[in-house]
Amino acid sequence: MRKPLPLIGSNGSNGQTGSHPGGRSALTCRYRCGDACFHEVPNTSDNAYLGEVISGTLSRRTLLAAGAVATATAATSASVLGQAPPAAAVPAGGPGGRHGQPGGRPARGLRFEPVRPNTEDAVVVPEGYAQEVLIRWGDPVLAGAPAFDPERQTARAQAGQFGYNCDYIASLELPGERDRRLLVVNHEYTTEVMMFPGYDADRPTREQVEVAWAAHGLTVLVTEEQRGGRLTALSRHRLNRRITGTTPVELTGPAAGGELLRTSADPEGRTVLGTLNNCGGGTTPWGTVLSGEENFNQYFANAARVDDPATRKRLARYGLTGEASERKWERFDERFDLAKEPNEANRFGWVVEIDPYDPESTPRKRTALGRFKHEAAEPRLTRDGRAVLYMGDDERFDYLYKFVSKEAMRRGGRPADREHNGRLLDEGTLYVARVTGDSPADQITGDGALPEDGEFDGSGQWLPLASGDRSYVEGMTAEEVYVFTRIAADRAGATKMDRPEDVEPSPRTGRVYVALTNNTDRGAKEKAPVDEANPRRGNKHGQVLELVERHDDPAATRFGWRLFLVCGDPEDPSTYFAGFPKERVSPISCPDNIAFDPYGNLWLATDGNELGSNDGLFGVAVRGRREGEVRQFLTVPTGGEVCGPVVRERQVLVAVQHPGEVDGASADDPVSSWPDGPGKAVRPAVVTVRAEDGGRIGA
């Protein structure tokens, strides 16, 4: 029986407040990230803040002369791209900004009636659109996997079934199979109290723990498009695959085999069992899929009991400070007990690359990309074919990164070409961002008021951390930089950001968009003050940063930037929508995942809506007179989060993560009845949305 939804701010059964910072329930925070926002901020560095740089030795004139990127880069890049420069070069200029009063229809791809904010226990889509569940937690994926039975779930069954809490979705072509595509779906974390009837958090059973291991990782799944655009999942296809928390994964790149990655079970430091907390991801031009390991720290126990003080300090920088873990995995496998295996945690927090076209291939953790709480890794190519990846570290006051490969991609289909491309991410240069504003510090007031130039904008620099066996960070070896990347970035003087999550370049313009989800500690007296890229105290709604590489060169070490969106209630004076009239946008809070549609529009999935409504998916025009117009396309059920998303010409795919995760809810006492109705298990699922007439999305 479905129970009433608790009021926001009420206490759940665990005694914590019903809404953590960022609008997420205490139950979700407990299982997804180990209550990260209720622990001390891991970044205790005293890096110079943006405001201090401005008010100290560097004036705006000096910065522009030295970097030549704030407005010149934007204008130069825009000229190359054949579009108007960003607002860093053109002040907003009053209500409506440079848009004036835009008329006519919304941008192509966004022509639908926006969904209104709501709290329905359903996926709500615009009029004229249909939505269906494609695959749920526990649905069979591999041949021989049984039908889902929530009362009798086993680890063996789960290893052949769709995993829990689906997140990133990659959609790839499947040559030679008409109307079929290959999906790769991440499974971020497990919520045992929602999975197992009668679950006892203090005394989990071995079977429950092993089910959870099998429910992590990734699913590779073939889908088929039926008449009218409806998608179906093809279980038992030869390419279908489950990668779990115990699948052997190869460590590659410059840190592989080093002392910091060796354990008792793996003295060579080259093979890890499993991938955990897989959040965002990316697809490569050479046909592989990247998956970021995010809140891995929560799975490990007894960091406080590690004898070596230097090791304890390094663990603490990654949020590893406690004793018993939430899931108690250390009772069933000693590798999760850091007092016994302190290096095991170093083997998580990487970007994993898989080949979805080869079910026998070994996944690889790419150490050259650095170790932190990876939200995603979305690549683009330089003009000479080198791979460039942009990556966010999802933690309060952590950083934005970039990697540029040494070698160029080969486009041939020969085995030698594929082998070459399979090594691209093992050698290159890893950078971290220093972001500088162009306004005097006294104009960044913390209440969201725009500075005198009418825009939060400025310039930035990519600071090198390591390249191959060379370290650019004083006092750290290259191996230490890759394994303790956060510490290296602290020493390099990177800019503390408000939870950098998904980071993606536009496939049309090359501009890079960064979702800064929120940071309610921003501006707290003892923590980082506001700055031009993070301009609001107690930032609970987040913002979206737009970055333009100098001379439109992805390998450049200088860039220009502006805040494209400052999210929240449009009636709140601290919000900003690229200058678009605020009374004509959908309210948006806590941007997280990013995607682009075939027309070049930016799509944002939210996580932790602080406006009192369910999370949603939003389309935003990034060019033309409608630039900055936010339109809500869907909302997800009670307690859920929008992940994924994939926006194709005739389908939108989203992962509905943690539906029903409201404080006090459990498998025995659910709050939601989604997706299968009352009396059935609440199950995370992938949903497809299509136009009822079979036409194009938003066109």
N, C-alpha and C positions, 0 to 999 in steps of 0.2 A: 504494500500500500504506500502510495506517495505521501510524504509528510509535508507540512507547510514550510515554505521558504522562510528562514530566519530573517529578521530585519537587519539591515546593514548596521554593523557596530555591535550587534548582540554577541553574547558569548556562546561559543560552541562547547561541545562536550569535553574538549580537551582543556578548557579553561582559558584559552587564548581568545583575543578579540576576533570578531567575525570577519574583519577585513584588515589585512596587513597593508603596509605601504604599497601603493600601486593598485589597490582595489581588489587584490587577490585574496581568497579565503585562507585562513590559517591552515586548513587541512591541505590545500594545494602547496603552500609554502613549505609545510612540514615534509612532504614526500618528494617534491620536485627539486628543491634546492637546499634542503636541510635548514630552513629558516634563516637564509643568508642575511636578510634585512634586519633580523633581530640579534645578529652577532656584531662584534666590532668590525669596522671596515678593515679589510686586509691590507689596504694601501695606506701605510703610515709614513710614506716618503714626504719630504718637505720641498718637492719640486716648486720652482717659481711659477706662480699662477699668472695667467694671461694679464690680469689687471696690474699685477706687480711689474711685469715687463713694460707695459705701456707707460705706467706712471714713473718708472725708474729711468733707465738709460736710453731707451729707444722711443723716439717720437714717431708719429704716423708717417711723416715725410721720410725719416730715416728707414723705416720698415719698407716703405714702397720702393725707395731707391735701392735698398739692399736686395729685396726679394723680387721686385718688379712683377708681382703677381696679383695683388688684390683686385685692381680693376683692369689692369692691362692684360693679365692672363685671361680674365673672363671675356674681355672684349675680343682678344686675339682668337681664343678658342671658339667663341660664338661666330666670329667671321669665318673661321675654317668650317664650322658646322653649318653655316648658312641659316642662322636663326638669331633672334634678338639676344643681346647679352643679358646675363642675370642682373638682378637688382643691385648687385655690388657696383655696377657701372651706371645704373639709372635709378635715382632716388624714387621712393614710393610716390611722393607727391600728393598726399591727401587721400580722402575716401576713395576707394577703388584703385588707388595706386596708379601705375602706368596703364592699367586696364581702362581707365575712364569708367564708363558704365557699360560693361559688355552686354550685348544683346544676342539674339539668335539662339540656336540650339547648343546644348553642351557639346563638348569635344566628341568626335567619333570614337566609339567604344564605350562611352559613358552615357549613352542616351537611353536611360531607363528611369522609372520613377523611384527616387531614393526610398529605401526602407526607413521607416521612422524608428527612433530608439524605443526599445521595449524590453520586457523581462519575461517573454514567453518561453515555455519549455519546448522549443521547437527550432528548427532551422527556418528562418523567415526570409523569403526572397521577393523580388519585385513582382508586381502584377505582370502576367504574361510569361512567367518563368516557372519551370518545374524543377524539383530536386529529388534525388534518390540516393539511398545509401549504396555505395559501391562495395565496400567490404568493412566488416566489423572485427573488433577484438575476438579472437577465437575461431573465426571462419577458416576452413581448411585452405592451405596454400600448396602443400606438397602432397604427392601421391601417397596414399595410405593414412593420411591424417584423419582422425575421427571428427565427427560433428561436435560442436562446442557443447559442453555440459558444465555449467558453472558450479554445480554441486559436487562434481567429481573430476575437476581439472587435475591433470597430471603434467609433470615436466616433459614426458615423452610426447604427449599430445600437443602441448604448447610449442614444442620445437618444430612442429609441422604446421602450425596455425599462425594466423596474423597476430602480431605482437600487440602490446598494450600502448596506450597514449601516443598515438601516431603524431608525427610532426612534419618535417620537411617532406615534400613530394617532388620527385623528378619525373618528367614525362619524356620518353625518348622514342624515336622512330624504330620500327622493327622491320628492316628490309626483307622483302620476300613474303611477308604475311599481311595481306590486304586487310584494312580496317582494324589492325591490331597495333597496340603500342605497349611499351615496356615501362612500368612504373617502379620506382625505387622509393620506399617510404621509411623514414626514421621512426624509431620507437624510443622516446626520450626517457621515460621513467615508469615505475610501477607504483600504484597506490594500493597496497595490500589490503587495507581496511575496506576498500571498495571492491576488491577482487574475490575475497574469500569469506563466505558466510562463517560467522563465529570466530573471526580472526582475533587472536590474542597477541597484541604488539609486544608484550614482554616475553612471550614463549612461542615464537613462530616454529613451525615444524620444518624438517628437512625438505619435505615435498613442496611446501609453500615457497621456501627459499629457492629451490631449483626451478619451480614454475616461474618465479620472478626473473631468474637468470635467463631463462628461455624466452621471456616476454620482452626483454631488452633487445637492442641491436637494430637490425634493418630487415625489411621484406622486399624481395624482388618479385614482381607480379606482372603477368601479361594480362592486358585487357582487350576487349573487342567492342567495337562500336556497332550497335544495332541500328535498324531503320529508325529515323527520327532523332538520332544523336544520342540515344541512351547507351551508357557504358555498362558492360558486365565483366566481372572478374573470371578469368579462366584458371580454375584450380587445376593442379596436376600438369601444367605446361612444363616442357622440358627445361625452360629457363627460370622457372620459379625457384626461389631460394629463400632460406632463412639464415641470417647471420645473427648470432645470439651473444650473450654474456660469457659464453665458454668456447666460442669458435676461435681456433688459432688464427692470430693476426701477426703479420711480419712487421717488425720495426725496420725502417730504412732511413737512409740519409746520414748526415754527418755525426749525429749523436748515437746512432745504432751501434750496439756492442760496447758502449762505454760503461765505465764503472757505475755511473749513476742510474743505469737501467738494468743492472744485473740483480738477480734474486737467487734464492736457494733453488727454486724450481727451474730457473733459466739462467745458469751461470754465464751463458754467452751473451745475454742481454739483447736477444734478437727476436724472440717469440713471446707474444702476450696472449693470454686467454681472454678473448672477448673485447667488445667495445661497449661503453656504457654512457648513458645520458646523451644520446645522439640527438642534437637539436636541429639547427639549420644546416644547410648544405649548399651544394652547387653542382653544376654539370660542366664538364670540360669540353673544349672543341674537339678533343680526340676521342670522345665517346665514353668516358668514365664518369663516375659520380663521386663527389666529395661529401663527407659527413663530419660535422664538428662535434667533438665530445665537450660537453659544457660542464654542468655541476657535478663533476666526478667526485669531489671532495666528500660528499655526504655518505658515500659507501664505505668509508674507511674508519676504523676505530683506533683508539688509544694513542693518538698523536701526543697527548699530554704525558704519556709514559715512555716516550722515546728518550734514551739516555743523553744523546749528544745535543748540546744546546744549539749548535749551528744548524743541525738538521731540524730541530724543533722550530727554529726561526724561519727556515725555508718553507717548512710545512705550513706555518701560520700565514705566510704570504699568499697561500692558496686556500685559506679558509679551513685548514686542518688543525684543529686545536683541542678537540674533545676527547672523551673516553669511549663508552659504548656507542655504536652507531644506531640509527633509527631502526634499520631492518635486521640487525644482529647477524649479518652475514659472517662476521668473524668467528662465530661459534661453529660454522660449518666449513670454512676454508681459511686457513691461517694467513693466506696472502692479503686478506682484508684487515689484518691486525698489524698496525704499523710498529708496535713495540717489537714484533717478531720479523717483519719484512718492511722496513722503512722505505725501501726503494720502489715498492709496488705502486704507490701512488704516482711516482714519476712516469709510469708507463701508461697513464691516462691523462686526458687533456690535449689530445692531438687531433689533427685532421686525418681522417681515414679515407683512403681512395679504394674504390671497388670497381671491378669490371663486370657490369651487369649482363654482358653478352656471353660470359664464360662462367657457368655455375661451378666449375672446378677450380677457379682461380683463388688465390689467397689474398684477402684484404691486406692493405698496407697502411701503417701509420707513418706519416711523412714528418720526420723530425726537423727538417729544414724550415718548416713553417712555424716552428715555435710551439711552446706549450703554455696554454692558458685556458680560460673557459670559452672555448670557441663556439660562437653562435652560428657562424656560417663561413663559407669560403667560395666566393663567386668569381670565376676568372674572366679575363679578356686578354686579347693579344696585342702586343706592340706591332708597329708597322713591319718590323723585321721578324715577327712570328714568335717572340718570346712570351711566355705566360706570365701574367700579372694577377695576383690574388689579393683581394681586400678582405680584412678580417676584423671583427669586433670581439672584445673581451667583455662578456656580460657580467659586470660587477660595478657597484657604485665606485666612482672615481678611478676606473681603469681605462684602458687605452684602445686606440685605433691603430691597426697594423697593415702593412703591405709586404708582399713578397714578389720579387722579380726573378724569373728563372735565368740561368746562365745561357742555356741552349735554346734554340728555336724549335718550334713544333714542326714535324714533318707531315705533309699531307698525303703522302702515298699510302697505299693499302698493303704494302708488303710486310711480312713478319718483322723485318729489320726496322721498318718505320714504327710499327706498333711497339716494338721493344724499346726503341729510342724514346718515344713519347711516354712510355711507362716509367722512365727515369727523370722526366723533366722537373718534377717537384722535389728532387733530391739534391739539387745544387742550384744556388742562386743567392740573392741578398735579401735579408730580412730587415724591415724598417719599422719604426714606430713614429707616430705623428706628434709634432708640436704645432699647436693651433694658436694663432695670434689674431686679436681683433685690431681694427683700425680706428677705434674710437677711444677718447680719453676715459680712464677708469671711472671718473666721477659721473660719466653719462650712463654707466651700467648700474642702475639703481636697485636691481633685484626684484622689482615689481613687474618686470616685463615691458616697461616703457621703452620705445625705440630710441636710440641715440639720435643726435641731431642730423646725421646723414640719412636717416629714414630706414635703416636696415642693420640687422646684426650680421656683420660680414668682416672679412679680413683676408689674411694670407696664412700660409703654413709651410712647414718643412718636414720632409721624411728623413728621420735620423737613422743612419745605418746602425744595426746591432751586431750582425755577423754575416759572413759570406764564406761558405765552405768551412775550412779549418781556421779562418781568421776571425778574431773577435775585435770589434770596434769599441768595446766597453772596458774601460780601465779596471783592472783587478779581477776580471772574469775570463776564463777560457771560453773558446767557442762552444764546447760541450755544455758548459754551465749556462751560457746564454740561451741555448736551445731548450734546455731542460728547465731552467728558472728564468724564463723570458720576462715575467713580470718584474723581477728584481733588476734585470738588465735594463728594462725600460724606465724603471725608477731612476737608476743611475744616469741614464742618458738625458733625463729631463723632459720626458713626454708630458703632454697635457692631460690632466684628469678630466674625464668626460662623464656624462650622466647615463651610464649603462649602455655602451655601444653594443647593439644587437646586430640585426642583419645589415650587411653592407653590400650593395650591388651597383654595378655600372649599367647605365642605360645602353641597350644594344643599338640604339639609334643615334644617340648624341655623344656617348662616352662619358657623360657626367656621372659622378658617383654619388649615390644617395645612402645616407647613414641614418638608421633608426636609433635615436637616443630615447630609450623607453621611459625612464623617469629616474628621479633620485630625490627622495624626500629629505635627505640629509644635506642637499646642496645649500650652502650658505649658513649652515649651523656654525655656531661660534668657534667650535674647536676643530672644524673640518674645512674643506675647501670652500673659499668664498665664491660668489657668483663671478662669472666672466662673460665675455661677449658670445661665446659659443654655448654657454650654459647659463643663461641670463636670469633665471628665476629662482628665488629662495624657495625651499620646500617643494621642489619641482615634482608634482605628482602626475602631470599629464604628458610630459616628454616633448620632444621636438624632432624634426627631420632636417639634417644638414645636407646641403648640396655642395659637392666638391668638384672643381675643374682643374685638371692637371695642366701644368704650364705647357704651352704650345700644343695642347691636346696630345701629349706624349705620356702614355701610361707609365713609362719608366722614369719620368721626371722626378726630381727630388724637391720641387717646389709646386705649390698649388694655391689657387684662390678658393674661397668658400663663402657661403652665406647660409643663414637659416632659412630654408624654404618654407617650413611650417613650424609654428609654435602652437602646440595642440591644446585643446581644452574646449570649454563652452564658448561659442562665438560671441556671446554676450559679455564674456570676461575681457576686460581691456588688455590683459596681458597676452592674448592670443593673436596670431598673425597667420595669414594664408596666402603668402606670396603677393600680398597687395590686393587680392580679390575681395570684393565686398563681403563682409563677414555675415551679413544677414542672409546670404544665399548659399551657405555651405552646410553640410551635415556636421554635427558635433563629433569630435574624434578625440580619443584619449589613449595614451600608452601605445604608440606604434611599435611594432615588433618585427614581423616578417615582411619582406618586400618582394614584389614581382612586377613584371612589365607585360602589357598586353601587345597584340600585334600592331597596334597603332602608336605605340610608344608611351602610353599613359602609365603612370606609376600607380601600383595597387599596394595598399597597406593593410595588414592584418593586425588587430590589436590584442593586447594581453593585459588584462587588469583594468578595464574601463572604470575610471573614477567619477563618471558622470551619472551613476545609478542605473545604467542600462546594461544589457548583455554585450559581450564583445562582438565585433563585427569585422567585415571586409569592406574596404573603401577604395574607390577609384579616384585618382587625382590627375587633372590635366597638368602637364609640365611645360607646355608651349602655347603660344598664341594668346588671344584675348581672354580665354577662359583659364589661363594658368592660375593654379592655386584653388580651383573649384573642387571641393571635396564632396563626393556623392557616395552614400552608403548603399552597398549592394546586397548585403545579407547580415543577419545576426545568427548566433548559435544558441543552443539551449542553456538552461539554468546551470550556472557554475562552469560552463565550458569556455574554451579559448579557441580562437581561429588560428590555425597553423597551415603550413603548406606554401602559400597557395599557388596554383597553376592557372593562368588565364589564357586560354586558347581562343581561336576564332569562334568556335561553337560550343565550347564547354568551359566551365570553371570548376576546378577541383579544390576542395579544402579538406584539411584534416581537423576534425572536431575532437580536441584533446580535453581530457578530464571533465566530461559532462557530469553534472551532479555533484561535483566536489564542493560542497557547501559544509560549513562547520556543523558537526553533529551527524552528518550523513554516514552511512556505511552500507555494505552489501545487505545487511539484515534490515536496515531502516533507511531506504533510499529517499532522496529529495526529488530526483528526476525520474521520469519514465521513458526517456529517450534512449535508444531509437525505436524500440520494439513494443512500447506500450506498457501499461500497468502489469505488475506481476512478473516482468521479465528483467534480466540483469541489465544494468546501465552499462553501456559499452562504447568506448571511444571508437570512432569510425571515420572513414573517408567518404565524403559526400560529393556528388557531381550535380552541377546546375546547368540547365540548358534552356533555350527559348522554346516555348511550347510549340511554335510553328516551325521549329528546326532551323531558324535563321541564325544570324551572327549575334554574338553577345554585344549588347550596347550599340548596335549599328542600325 
